[in-house]
Amino acid sequence: MQPLLLAYHELFTIHDAGPDHPESPERIKAVMNAVKNAQWRDHVKIVEARVATEDEIALIHDPKYVEAMRRLCEAGGQYLPSMESNVGPESYPAALRAAGAGLTLADSIMNGEFKIGFAPTRPPGHHAIYNRPMGFSILNNIAILAQYILDKYNIERICILDFDVHHGNGTEAAFWEEPKVLYISLHRDNLFPYDKGRLKDTGNGEGEGFTLNVPLPSGCDDETFLVAFDRYVTPKILNYGPEIILVSAGFDGHIRDIIGGMRYSSGLYEVIADNLLALADANAEGRVITLLEGGYELKGLAEGVGRYLGRLIKG
Ligand SMILES: [Zn+2]
């Protein structure tokens, strides 16, 4: 067993995306209940997610966009079509904590205190782009985390693995020309954000070859996912030799989740965790930081996260 560092903040359960919105505070409550009721709960250290600073957010986002979002939220918020969600007074502070959660984990993991970290980040982040919110996301939590580690620590190769059922267009865009970040996404083809995440999209310039998209057909089961993982993802990561693995973990591919349209079982997330640990042991000293992205069916989400974290802790 190895201890898990979990960065949490109550604001993750306060941001209000709108009435009957699938991206609900109940998601985070379900995840935290799964952690608190798990057999391995004594191996989890929960710390407060800190705020990401303006400078840290500016690693990925246009300060003018961030300032406009802050003002909009403070003024009471509104429905944002590109985000497909409301924002309100708590949304901006929640986004600062969601972005800061990864940074909280990064410092403890890079200084060797922990090997594995997790944050039930909300709002999620992987769709947010340089100057715009998108797909329930305000700030790109995982992209800010990756750039923070590159800048602060002596790290040359980071892998971001994104197994949310949607393509992480914002993360891909942030590192499209960056060879120090290998972005890998396994997602459902022909789903939001549409016309993104195609097999032929592999990066540009110095970043050419450092993006790997694996689109999968709707209705995929565990076996199809794992065949694709073994065939494309494992050799790519082994060849790259990342010094740390960051994970955009979405559980909206779970069979219970009607948004995703896939048929993954809860057990798949155990196998993903096993694969990640093996890959992290190869070159990354076992370092894996996971941030929550999607997952909208509460039972499937809680089970998926529980099985995934349980296996990481089991080591
Ligand atoms: Zn998703």
Residues whose N, C-alpha, C, O or C-beta is under 5 A from the ligand:
A	BS01	ZN	D164 V165 H166 G250 D252 G294
